[in-house]
Amino acid sequence: MKLKRITRFQPLALAAVGVFLGRGAQADTTLDFAALPPGQVNNCNAGCPGILQSFGDNATNSSEGVTVTGFGTPNIGLTWGSIGASDTHWDYYLNWLSDPGAAQLNDSDLGYIHDLTFAPDSASASVMVESFNFFPYYVSTERFTYQVSVLAGTNVVSGPTTLSFLSDAMNDHPVNLNYTGALGQALKLRIARVPSTLGAGEVEGGAYNIAVDTIKFAQLPATVFPSGPQVVSYTPPADQTNVVAIYDPPLIPADDQTGVPAVYYPFQASITNGATTLVASSIRLKLDGNLVSPPPSISSGGGLTTVSYPGTNLLARSGSQTYTLTYSDNLGAAYTYQTEFSSIFATLPPAYALPSGSGAVPGFTFLVVSANSQVSAPTALDSSIARAQAQLNGTLINTNTSQPYTNDAVLGTNVDGSYSFDTVINFQGDGINEGDFAGGQPFPGMPPTPANWFSTEASLFLDLPTGYYRFGVNSDDGFEVNALPPQGVSGSPIVLGLFDGGRGAADTLFDFVVTTSGVYPFQVIYFQSTGRSTEQFFSVTNLVTGDKILINDSTYPNAIQSYRVLKPHIISIARNGANVVVDWAYGTPPFQVQFKNSLTNTVWSNIGLPTTNRTANVPIQGGVGFIRVSGQ
């Protein structure tokens, strides 16, 4: 939702203001956003990049949206960045409400970040990050809470300090930082949205209802320095020799980019000379503090020196990663360029793997639990995974009766009331196709319309060779995907993917690594509140183009295979007197325990009669023995 007009103001008191104390500067640059710079779009629509990257750079005189006091910041360049959704960026707003202009924190949702980097172009200049104002531009009961910090590279050098305030349509929520970096050191102002502690009647502030203004910074000392060699571009490498085919074109992680595949994270930067010149032999490239291996390739042409590294090995860990490029000029001054990106992935424990080839019957089982006929306005259930889990467990309480909701979905034919499917998870409610894939089936056990207030659980086993995977769920409303320990193995569910709230049909992607080939138990929990409903479970087969295939789609030979029934799997063999006790999981009864004393013997001998139990006593025989369990 974009900005909207309000008809009257009712100023509210500021609840809490955090302040960084420090000395001020006598001369500075202020970004006041009071006039529109040339080429800048006001109030960007979807897909607009927001504030121009050149805005505020190397300011020596006042201009549209920039006020220079005294000396200004001739050696300081700015980079406007963000971490969050596709529309999370800085947005230029002119003549908004009571303020002549401001920088909207577009899509500043919980957990999202807006960054502003101040970088000296000379090793003799330093930058002071002074202050800014938060501007919640509606009068409402919305509360906003932020953590504000200053970083040098990945090191937090000031803060984080937490600030919380109510929305009062006033541009008077100051943040004073006054942090000065070292000579030549770039500083990053980080504004991170965090959950609020809400008072009576308060709500979390809307992600599009907040801005900042009056951003002040200064250069020290007050001297114009000749610029040194600078990184002028950060682009995909021209040489694609070492690029795996599915990553062509390559995916170069931009500063602050999230969701970078851990299997491909190349680096390329071009350096141009300034008043001083680059010494090519001084170039070093590090990833998370370690020199990359092999060293980057260095080439020159067209007045540029290009540093390239393919980055084709699997990242050693999940989380934030930093490339650090260092170099020197002909006068011996040192320069540093850093770019931070994030590759978030889980690693499935080898103990969670059942043997490859364990799958017996393709598909999945699907349990549906509904309170569709028991909930009516104004009553509403939470749009949350917690509600879905309680509903599936039969512990969700109906406040009208103080008893658990009953299940009004039509039960499936399995013992637990679930349904068996041999195909794909692609369900649509109300007979309307949403999401990424056509041909969705109706949710089983539910009326075609309305189909509200229900939760589902899909149980399935995925055959996963060793490798790196990106999966996704298109859902309306929320979901959770878990990797589970097999029966007989200790461990907890590993949450791989999650959307915990209500939404229209949309994708959530998540990455994980398999180090041991095998068949892994998975669980997909889904919940529907009201309106349309969609559940689709897929893998991403091309990390650059985003091509998707539904899990277990038999029309594609490279689809991930899913099974709902496995072969019996022995989980323990323990001696008990003259017998060994054999326990097993999975499979379909009746079972037959069999024995032989040599692997070269092609004949297995039955031990006892067929059984529906999952345990058996096998008499100990002399010599070596081998036991197996077969099922239907």
C-alpha positions as CSV (number, residue, x, y, z in Angstrom):
1,M,0.0,0.0,0.0
2,K,1.4,3.4,-0.9
3,L,0.8,6.7,0.9
4,K,-2.6,8.0,1.7
5,R,-3.9,11.4,2.8
6,I,-5.4,12.1,6.2
7,T,-7.8,14.9,7.0
8,R,-6.6,16.1,10.4
9,F,-3.7,15.9,12.8
10,Q,-3.8,14.9,16.5
11,P,-0.2,15.1,17.7
12,L,0.8,12.4,20.2
13,A,3.7,12.4,22.6
14,L,6.9,10.7,21.7
15,A,7.1,7.5,23.8
16,A,10.9,7.0,23.8
17,V,13.9,8.4,22.0
18,G,17.3,6.9,22.0
19,V,20.2,9.2,21.5
20,F,23.9,8.7,20.6
21,L,25.9,11.5,22.3
22,G,29.0,13.0,20.7
23,R,30.5,16.2,19.4
24,G,29.0,18.0,16.5
25,A,30.6,19.4,13.3
26,Q,30.9,23.1,12.4
27,A,30.3,22.4,8.7
28,D,28.2,19.6,7.2
29,T,25.8,18.4,4.5
30,T,22.1,18.0,5.2
31,L,19.8,15.9,3.1
32,D,16.5,17.7,3.6
33,F,14.6,16.4,0.5
34,A,13.0,19.8,0.2
35,A,13.2,20.0,-3.7
36,L,13.3,17.4,-6.4
37,P,16.8,16.8,-8.0
38,P,17.1,16.4,-11.8
39,G,16.2,12.9,-12.9
40,Q,14.7,11.9,-9.5
41,V,11.2,10.4,-9.5
42,N,8.9,11.6,-6.7
43,N,6.8,8.9,-5.0
44,C,8.1,5.9,-7.0
45,N,5.7,3.3,-8.2
46,A,6.4,-0.4,-8.0
47,G,9.7,-1.3,-9.7
48,C,11.2,2.1,-9.4
49,P,14.7,2.1,-7.9
50,G,13.9,4.9,-5.4
51,I,16.5,7.5,-4.5
52,L,19.1,8.1,-7.2
53,Q,22.4,6.6,-6.2
54,S,24.1,9.9,-7.1
55,F,22.0,11.9,-4.6
56,G,24.1,13.6,-2.0
57,D,27.5,12.6,-3.4
58,N,30.5,14.9,-3.1
59,A,28.5,17.9,-2.0
60,T,30.3,21.3,-2.2
61,N,27.3,23.5,-2.7
62,S,23.6,23.4,-1.9
63,S,21.3,21.9,-4.5
64,E,17.8,20.4,-4.8
65,G,17.2,18.4,-1.6
66,V,20.8,19.1,-0.3
67,T,21.9,22.0,2.0
68,V,25.6,22.5,2.4
69,T,26.8,24.5,5.4
70,G,30.3,25.8,5.2
71,F,32.8,23.4,3.7
72,G,30.4,20.5,2.8
73,T,31.5,16.9,2.0
74,P,33.5,17.0,-1.3
75,N,35.2,13.7,-0.7
76,I,32.2,11.7,0.5
77,G,30.0,9.5,-1.7
78,L,26.8,7.8,-0.7
79,T,25.2,4.4,-1.4
80,W,21.5,3.8,-0.7
81,G,20.8,0.2,0.1
82,S,18.3,-2.1,1.8
83,I,17.7,-5.6,2.9
84,G,14.2,-7.1,2.7
85,A,11.5,-7.6,0.1
86,S,11.7,-6.7,-3.6
87,D,10.2,-3.3,-3.0
88,T,12.3,-2.5,0.1
89,H,14.2,0.7,-0.8
90,W,14.6,4.4,-0.1
91,D,11.9,6.5,-1.7
92,Y,12.0,10.2,-2.4
93,Y,8.9,12.0,-1.3
94,L,8.3,15.7,-1.9
95,N,5.7,18.0,-0.3
96,W,4.2,15.4,2.0
97,L,1.8,16.4,4.7
98,S,3.5,18.9,7.1
99,D,7.0,18.3,5.8
100,P,8.4,19.6,2.5
101,G,10.1,16.3,1.7
102,A,11.5,13.1,3.2
103,A,13.0,9.8,2.4
104,Q,10.4,7.1,2.9
105,L,11.6,3.7,4.2
106,N,9.6,1.9,1.6
107,D,8.4,-1.5,2.8
108,S,10.1,-1.2,6.2
109,D,8.6,-4.4,7.6
110,L,9.7,-6.2,10.7
111,G,13.2,-7.6,10.2
112,Y,13.9,-5.4,7.2
113,I,16.8,-3.0,7.0
114,H,17.6,0.3,5.3
115,D,21.3,1.2,4.9
116,L,23.1,4.4,3.9
117,T,26.8,4.1,3.3
118,F,29.2,7.1,3.5
119,A,32.5,6.4,1.7
120,P,35.5,8.8,1.5
121,D,37.2,8.7,-1.9
122,S,40.5,9.7,-0.4
123,A,42.6,7.9,2.2
124,S,43.1,11.3,3.9
125,A,39.5,12.1,4.6
126,S,37.1,10.8,7.2
127,V,33.3,11.0,7.5
128,M,31.2,11.9,10.5
129,V,27.7,10.5,10.6
130,E,25.8,13.1,12.6
131,S,22.1,12.7,12.9
132,F,18.7,12.3,11.3
133,N,15.0,12.5,12.2
134,F,12.4,9.7,12.1
135,F,9.1,10.9,10.5
136,P,6.0,8.8,11.1
137,Y,3.6,10.7,8.9
138,Y,0.2,9.7,10.1
139,V,-1.7,10.4,13.3
140,S,-2.6,6.9,14.4
141,T,-2.1,4.3,17.1
142,E,0.8,2.8,15.1
143,R,4.0,2.2,17.0
144,F,7.4,2.0,15.3
145,T,10.5,0.5,16.8
146,Y,14.0,0.6,15.2
147,Q,17.5,-0.4,16.1
148,V,20.0,2.2,14.8
149,S,23.7,1.5,14.4
150,V,26.8,2.5,12.5
151,L,29.0,-0.1,10.9
152,A,32.5,-0.1,9.6
153,G,32.5,-3.1,7.3
154,T,30.7,-5.7,9.3
155,N,31.8,-4.3,12.7
156,V,29.2,-2.4,14.7
157,V,31.1,0.7,15.9
158,S,28.2,2.6,17.3
159,G,25.0,1.2,18.8
160,P,22.7,-0.5,18.2
161,T,20.4,1.8,20.1
162,T,16.7,1.0,20.2
163,L,14.1,3.8,19.5
164,S,10.4,3.4,19.9
165,F,7.7,6.0,19.1
166,L,4.1,6.4,18.2
167,S,3.0,7.8,14.9
168,D,2.1,11.5,15.3
169,A,2.7,13.0,11.9
170,M,5.6,15.0,13.3
171,N,9.1,15.2,12.0
172,D,10.6,15.5,15.4
173,H,12.0,12.1,16.4
174,P,15.7,12.9,16.4
175,V,18.6,10.4,16.4
176,N,22.0,11.9,17.2
177,L,25.0,9.8,16.3
178,N,28.1,12.0,15.9
179,Y,30.4,9.1,15.1
180,T,33.6,9.8,13.2
181,G,35.3,7.1,11.2
182,A,39.0,6.6,10.6
183,L,40.8,8.2,7.7
184,G,39.5,6.6,4.4
185,Q,37.0,4.4,6.3
186,A,33.5,3.9,4.9
187,L,30.7,4.0,7.5
188,K,27.2,2.4,7.1
189,L,24.2,3.9,8.8
190,R,21.9,0.9,9.5
191,I,18.2,1.4,10.3
192,A,16.6,-2.0,11.2
193,R,12.9,-2.5,12.0
194,V,12.3,-4.7,15.1
195,P,9.1,-5.8,16.9
196,S,7.5,-3.2,19.3
197,T,6.3,-3.7,22.8
198,L,2.7,-2.5,22.3
199,G,0.7,-0.6,24.8
200,A,-3.1,-0.8,25.1
201,G,-4.8,0.0,21.7
202,E,-1.5,0.2,19.9
203,V,-0.6,-1.7,16.7
204,E,2.7,-2.3,14.8
205,G,3.3,0.6,12.3
206,G,2.6,-0.1,8.7
207,A,5.6,-0.9,6.6
208,Y,4.9,2.0,4.2
209,N,4.0,4.6,6.8
210,I,7.5,5.8,8.0
211,A,10.2,8.1,6.6
212,V,13.4,9.8,7.7
213,D,14.5,13.3,7.1
214,T,17.3,15.9,7.8
215,I,20.2,13.4,7.4
216,K,23.4,15.3,8.5
217,F,27.0,14.2,7.9
218,A,30.3,15.9,7.7
219,Q,33.8,15.5,6.3
220,L,37.0,15.9,8.4
221,P,39.3,17.7,8.0
222,A,37.8,20.6,6.1
223,T,40.1,20.2,3.1
224,V,39.5,19.1,-0.4
225,F,41.7,16.1,-1.2
226,P,42.5,14.6,-4.6
227,S,40.6,11.4,-5.0
228,G,42.5,8.2,-5.1
229,P,41.7,5.0,-7.1
230,Q,38.1,4.1,-6.7
231,V,35.8,1.2,-7.4
232,V,33.4,2.5,-10.0
233,S,31.4,-0.6,-10.9
234,Y,30.5,-3.9,-9.5
235,T,29.3,-6.1,-12.4
236,P,29.2,-9.7,-13.7
237,P,32.5,-11.0,-15.0
238,A,32.9,-11.0,-18.8
239,D,34.8,-14.3,-18.8
240,Q,32.2,-17.1,-18.3
241,T,34.6,-19.9,-18.6
242,N,34.2,-21.2,-15.1
243,V,30.5,-20.5,-14.7
244,V,28.3,-23.5,-14.3
245,A,25.7,-23.6,-17.1
246,I,22.6,-23.0,-14.9
247,Y,24.2,-19.8,-13.5
248,D,24.7,-18.1,-16.9
249,P,24.2,-15.2,-16.7
250,P,26.0,-15.2,-13.3
251,L,24.4,-13.9,-10.2
252,I,26.6,-11.2,-8.7
253,P,25.6,-10.5,-5.1
254,A,25.0,-6.7,-4.7
255,D,25.8,-5.0,-1.4
256,D,23.2,-6.1,1.2
257,Q,21.7,-8.6,-1.1
258,T,19.9,-11.5,0.5
259,G,19.1,-15.0,-0.8
260,V,22.3,-15.4,-2.7
261,P,22.8,-19.1,-3.6
262,A,25.6,-20.6,-1.6
263,V,26.9,-22.4,-4.6
264,Y,27.5,-19.3,-6.7
265,Y,28.6,-16.0,-5.4
266,P,31.1,-14.4,-7.9
267,F,32.8,-11.1,-7.4
268,Q,33.9,-8.5,-10.0
269,A,34.8,-4.9,-9.4
270,S,36.4,-2.3,-11.7
271,I,38.8,0.3,-10.3
272,T,39.6,3.6,-12.0
273,N,42.6,5.9,-11.2
274,G,42.0,9.2,-9.5
275,A,44.6,11.9,-8.9
276,T,46.8,9.0,-7.7
277,T,47.2,5.7,-9.5
278,L,46.5,2.1,-8.5
279,V,49.3,-0.3,-7.8
280,A,47.9,-3.6,-9.3
281,S,50.3,-5.8,-7.3
282,S,48.8,-4.5,-4.1
283,I,45.3,-5.9,-4.8
284,R,44.0,-8.5,-2.4
285,L,40.5,-10.0,-2.2
286,K,39.1,-11.7,1.0
287,L,35.9,-13.5,1.7
288,D,35.0,-13.3,5.4
289,G,38.6,-12.3,6.3
290,N,40.3,-15.1,4.3
291,L,42.1,-14.6,1.1
292,V,40.2,-16.2,-1.8
293,S,41.7,-19.2,-3.5
294,P,42.7,-19.2,-6.2
295,P,43.6,-15.5,-6.2
296,P,41.3,-13.2,-8.3
297,S,42.2,-12.6,-11.9
298,I,43.3,-9.0,-12.7
299,S,43.0,-7.4,-16.1
300,S,43.3,-3.8,-17.4
301,G,41.7,-2.0,-20.3
302,G,39.8,1.2,-21.1
303,G,41.3,3.0,-18.1
304,L,39.9,0.4,-15.7
305,T,41.5,-2.4,-13.7
306,T,39.1,-5.3,-13.2
307,V,39.2,-7.8,-10.4
308,S,37.3,-11.0,-10.9
309,Y,36.7,-14.1,-8.8
310,P,34.3,-16.9,-9.9
311,G,33.3,-18.1,-6.4
312,T,32.0,-21.5,-7.5
313,N,32.6,-23.5,-4.3
314,L,29.9,-24.1,-1.7
315,L,30.0,-21.4,1.0
316,A,31.3,-22.9,4.2
317,R,28.5,-21.5,6.3
318,S,25.1,-19.9,6.2
319,G,24.5,-16.3,7.0
320,S,26.1,-12.9,6.2
321,Q,29.2,-13.0,4.1
322,T,31.6,-10.1,3.2
323,Y,33.9,-9.6,0.3
324,T,36.8,-7.2,1.2
325,L,38.9,-5.7,-1.6
326,T,42.0,-3.9,-0.6
327,Y,44.6,-2.0,-2.7
328,S,47.1,0.8,-2.5
329,D,48.0,3.8,-4.7
330,N,51.4,5.0,-5.9
331,L,51.8,7.2,-2.8
332,G,51.3,4.2,-0.5
333,A,47.8,5.1,0.7
334,A,45.6,2.1,1.4
335,Y,42.0,1.7,0.2
336,T,39.2,-0.8,1.1
337,Y,36.0,-1.7,-0.7
338,Q,33.5,-4.0,0.9
339,T,30.3,-5.7,-0.2
340,E,28.1,-7.7,2.2
341,F,25.6,-10.4,1.1
342,S,23.6,-13.1,2.7
343,S,23.2,-16.7,1.9
344,I,20.8,-18.4,4.3
345,F,20.6,-22.2,4.1
346,A,20.1,-25.1,6.4
347,T,22.1,-28.4,6.3
348,L,20.1,-31.6,6.7
349,P,21.8,-33.9,9.3
350,P,23.1,-37.1,7.7
351,A,21.3,-39.0,10.5
352,Y,18.0,-37.8,9.0
353,A,18.7,-39.8,5.8
354,L,17.1,-43.1,5.2
355,P,18.8,-45.3,2.6
356,S,18.5,-44.2,-1.0
357,G,16.0,-46.4,-2.8
358,S,13.8,-46.7,0.3
359,G,10.7,-45.3,-1.5
360,A,8.0,-47.8,-2.2
361,V,4.8,-45.9,-3.2
362,P,5.0,-42.4,-4.8
363,G,3.1,-39.4,-3.4
364,F,2.2,-38.1,0.1
365,T,-0.5,-38.3,2.7
366,F,-2.7,-35.2,3.4
367,L,-4.6,-34.5,6.6
368,V,-7.3,-31.7,6.6
369,V,-8.7,-30.3,9.8
370,S,-11.4,-27.6,9.5
371,A,-13.6,-25.3,11.7
372,N,-15.3,-23.9,8.6
373,S,-18.8,-24.3,9.9
374,Q,-18.0,-23.2,13.4
375,V,-16.4,-19.8,12.9
376,S,-18.4,-16.8,11.7
377,A,-18.0,-13.1,12.0
378,P,-17.1,-11.3,14.1
379,T,-15.2,-14.3,15.5
380,A,-11.9,-15.0,13.8
381,L,-9.0,-17.4,14.3
382,D,-5.3,-16.4,14.2
383,S,-3.6,-16.5,10.8
384,S,-0.6,-18.3,12.3
385,I,1.4,-21.5,12.3
386,A,0.6,-21.8,16.0
387,R,-3.1,-21.9,15.2
388,A,-2.5,-24.5,12.4
389,Q,-0.5,-26.8,14.8
390,A,-3.2,-26.5,17.5
391,Q,-5.9,-27.2,15.0
392,L,-4.1,-30.2,13.6
393,N,-3.5,-31.5,17.1
394,G,-7.1,-31.1,18.1
395,T,-6.2,-28.6,20.9
396,L,-7.5,-25.3,19.3
397,I,-10.1,-24.0,21.7
398,N,-13.5,-22.6,20.7
399,T,-13.9,-19.6,23.0
400,N,-17.7,-19.9,22.6
401,T,-17.8,-23.4,24.1
402,S,-14.5,-23.6,26.0
403,Q,-14.0,-26.9,24.1
404,P,-11.7,-27.8,21.2
405,Y,-13.0,-27.2,17.8
406,T,-14.3,-30.4,16.2
407,N,-13.1,-31.3,12.7
408,D,-15.9,-30.7,10.2
409,A,-13.8,-31.8,7.1
410,V,-14.7,-35.0,5.5
411,L,-12.2,-37.6,6.6
412,G,-10.0,-39.6,4.2
413,T,-9.8,-43.3,4.2
414,N,-6.5,-43.7,6.1
415,V,-6.6,-44.7,9.7
416,D,-5.8,-41.2,10.9
417,G,-8.3,-39.7,8.6
418,S,-5.8,-38.5,6.0
419,Y,-5.9,-38.8,2.3
420,S,-3.4,-40.6,0.0
421,F,-2.2,-38.8,-3.1
422,D,0.2,-40.2,-5.7
423,T,0.8,-36.8,-7.5
424,V,1.8,-33.3,-6.4
425,I,0.9,-30.7,-3.7
426,N,-1.1,-28.3,-5.8
427,F,-4.4,-27.4,-4.1
428,Q,-6.8,-24.5,-4.9
429,G,-9.8,-23.4,-3.0
430,D,-13.1,-21.9,-4.3
431,G,-12.4,-23.4,-7.8
432,I,-10.0,-20.5,-8.6
433,N,-6.5,-21.1,-9.9
434,E,-3.9,-18.9,-8.1
435,G,-0.2,-19.2,-7.7
436,D,2.5,-20.5,-10.1
437,F,0.9,-23.7,-11.4
438,A,-2.4,-24.4,-13.2
439,G,-4.4,-27.6,-12.7
440,G,-4.8,-27.3,-8.9
441,Q,-7.1,-29.8,-7.2
442,P,-9.7,-28.8,-4.6
443,F,-8.7,-29.2,-1.0
444,P,-9.9,-32.7,0.0
445,G,-12.7,-32.9,2.5
446,M,-13.6,-29.2,2.1
447,P,-16.7,-27.6,0.4
448,P,-15.8,-25.8,-2.9
449,T,-17.0,-22.5,-1.3
450,P,-16.7,-21.1,1.2
451,A,-13.6,-23.0,2.4
452,N,-12.3,-21.1,5.4
453,W,-10.6,-21.7,8.8
454,F,-8.8,-25.0,8.0
455,S,-5.3,-26.4,8.3
456,T,-3.5,-29.2,6.5
457,E,-0.5,-31.4,7.0
458,A,1.3,-33.2,4.2
459,S,3.6,-36.0,5.1
460,L,6.1,-37.1,2.5
461,F,9.5,-38.6,1.9
462,L,11.8,-36.9,-0.6
463,D,14.6,-38.7,-2.4
464,L,17.5,-36.2,-2.3
465,P,20.9,-36.8,-3.8
466,T,23.8,-34.9,-2.3
467,G,23.6,-31.3,-3.4
468,Y,22.3,-27.7,-2.9
469,Y,18.6,-27.2,-3.1
470,R,16.2,-24.2,-3.4
471,F,12.6,-25.1,-2.6
472,G,9.5,-22.9,-2.3
473,V,5.9,-22.8,-1.4
474,N,3.2,-20.6,-3.0
475,S,0.6,-20.1,-0.4
476,D,-2.6,-18.2,0.4
477,D,-2.3,-18.0,3.5
478,G,0.7,-19.3,5.5
479,F,2.8,-22.4,5.7
480,E,5.8,-24.2,7.3
481,V,8.1,-26.8,5.8
482,N,10.0,-29.0,8.2
483,A,12.6,-31.7,7.8
484,L,11.9,-34.4,10.3
485,P,14.1,-37.1,11.9
486,P,13.2,-40.6,10.8
487,Q,11.5,-43.0,13.2
488,G,14.1,-44.4,15.6
489,V,16.4,-41.3,15.2
490,S,16.6,-38.7,17.9
491,G,16.2,-35.1,16.8
492,S,13.8,-32.2,16.3
493,P,12.0,-30.8,13.3
494,I,14.2,-28.4,11.3
495,V,12.2,-25.4,9.9
496,L,13.3,-24.9,6.4
497,G,10.7,-22.5,5.1
498,L,8.0,-20.4,6.8
499,F,5.4,-17.7,6.2
500,D,3.6,-17.1,9.5
501,G,0.7,-14.8,8.6
502,G,-2.1,-14.1,6.1
503,R,-1.4,-13.1,2.5
504,G,-2.6,-13.5,-1.1
505,A,-1.0,-16.2,-3.2
506,A,2.8,-15.6,-3.1
507,D,6.1,-17.4,-3.1
508,T,8.5,-18.0,-0.2
509,L,11.8,-19.6,-1.2
510,F,14.3,-21.4,1.1
511,D,17.6,-23.1,0.6
512,F,19.2,-26.2,2.1
513,V,22.2,-28.5,1.6
514,V,22.2,-32.3,1.5
515,T,25.6,-33.8,2.4
516,T,24.4,-37.5,2.4
517,S,22.2,-38.9,-0.3
518,G,19.1,-40.5,0.9
519,V,15.4,-40.4,1.5
520,Y,14.4,-37.6,4.0
521,P,11.0,-37.3,5.9
522,F,9.3,-33.9,5.3
523,Q,6.3,-32.2,6.7
524,V,4.3,-29.3,5.0
525,I,1.9,-27.5,7.3
526,Y,-0.5,-25.0,5.7
527,F,-3.4,-22.9,7.0
528,Q,-6.2,-21.0,5.4
529,S,-8.1,-18.2,7.1
530,T,-10.7,-16.5,4.8
531,G,-11.0,-15.8,1.0
532,R,-9.1,-17.7,-1.6
533,S,-6.7,-20.5,-0.7
534,T,-3.7,-22.0,-2.4
535,E,-1.0,-24.5,-1.5
536,Q,1.8,-25.4,-4.0
537,F,5.1,-27.1,-3.1
538,F,8.0,-26.9,-5.7
539,S,11.7,-26.9,-6.3
540,V,13.6,-24.2,-8.2
541,T,15.6,-25.9,-10.9
542,N,17.5,-22.8,-12.2
543,L,18.7,-20.4,-9.5
544,V,19.1,-17.5,-11.9
545,T,15.9,-17.8,-14.1
546,G,13.8,-19.1,-11.2
547,D,12.4,-22.0,-13.1
548,K,10.1,-24.1,-10.9
549,I,8.8,-27.7,-10.9
550,L,6.3,-29.1,-8.5
551,I,7.7,-31.8,-6.2
552,N,6.9,-35.2,-7.6
553,D,5.7,-33.9,-11.0
554,S,6.1,-37.1,-13.1
555,T,5.9,-35.1,-16.4
556,Y,9.4,-33.8,-15.6
557,P,12.3,-36.3,-15.4
558,N,14.3,-34.0,-13.1
559,A,11.5,-33.4,-10.6
560,I,12.2,-34.2,-7.0
561,Q,10.6,-37.6,-6.2
562,S,8.2,-37.9,-3.3
563,Y,7.0,-41.1,-1.5
564,R,4.1,-41.7,0.9
565,V,5.1,-45.3,1.7
566,L,8.7,-46.6,2.4
567,K,10.1,-50.0,2.5
568,P,10.5,-51.4,6.1
569,H,13.6,-50.0,7.8
570,I,15.3,-51.8,10.7
571,I,15.9,-49.3,13.5
572,S,17.4,-51.5,16.1
573,I,18.7,-55.1,16.7
574,A,19.4,-55.9,20.4
575,R,20.3,-59.3,22.1
576,N,17.8,-60.6,24.6
577,G,19.0,-64.0,26.0
578,A,19.0,-66.6,23.2
579,N,17.3,-64.2,20.8
580,V,17.8,-60.8,19.1
581,V,15.0,-58.4,19.2
582,V,14.5,-56.7,15.8
583,D,12.5,-53.5,15.6
584,W,11.6,-51.7,12.4
585,A,9.7,-48.7,11.1
586,Y,7.8,-47.8,7.9
587,G,6.5,-50.3,5.3
588,T,3.0,-51.7,5.1
589,P,1.9,-54.9,6.9
590,P,1.9,-57.8,6.8
591,F,5.7,-58.1,7.4
592,Q,7.9,-61.1,7.0
593,V,11.2,-61.4,8.9
594,Q,13.8,-63.3,7.0
595,F,17.3,-64.7,7.6
596,K,20.4,-66.0,5.8
597,N,24.0,-66.7,6.9
598,S,25.8,-65.6,3.8
599,L,25.5,-62.6,1.4
600,T,26.3,-64.9,-1.5
601,N,23.3,-67.0,-0.7
602,T,20.4,-65.9,-2.9
603,V,17.8,-67.6,-0.7
604,W,16.3,-66.0,2.3
605,S,14.6,-68.2,5.0
606,N,11.4,-67.0,6.7
607,I,11.6,-66.6,10.5
608,G,8.1,-67.1,11.9
609,L,4.8,-66.3,10.3
610,P,3.8,-63.0,8.6
611,T,3.0,-60.3,11.3
612,T,1.4,-56.9,11.6
613,N,3.7,-56.1,14.4
614,R,6.9,-54.0,14.0
615,T,9.0,-56.1,16.3
616,A,10.1,-59.8,16.3
617,N,12.3,-62.2,18.3
618,V,14.9,-64.0,16.1
619,P,16.7,-67.0,17.5
620,I,20.5,-66.6,17.6
621,Q,22.2,-69.0,15.2
622,G,25.9,-69.9,15.0
623,G,28.2,-68.0,12.7
624,V,27.4,-64.8,10.8
625,G,23.8,-64.0,10.1
626,F,21.8,-61.4,8.1
627,I,18.3,-60.3,8.8
628,R,15.8,-58.4,6.7
629,V,12.2,-57.4,6.9
630,S,9.9,-57.3,3.9
631,G,6.5,-55.7,3.6
632,Q,3.7,-55.2,1.2
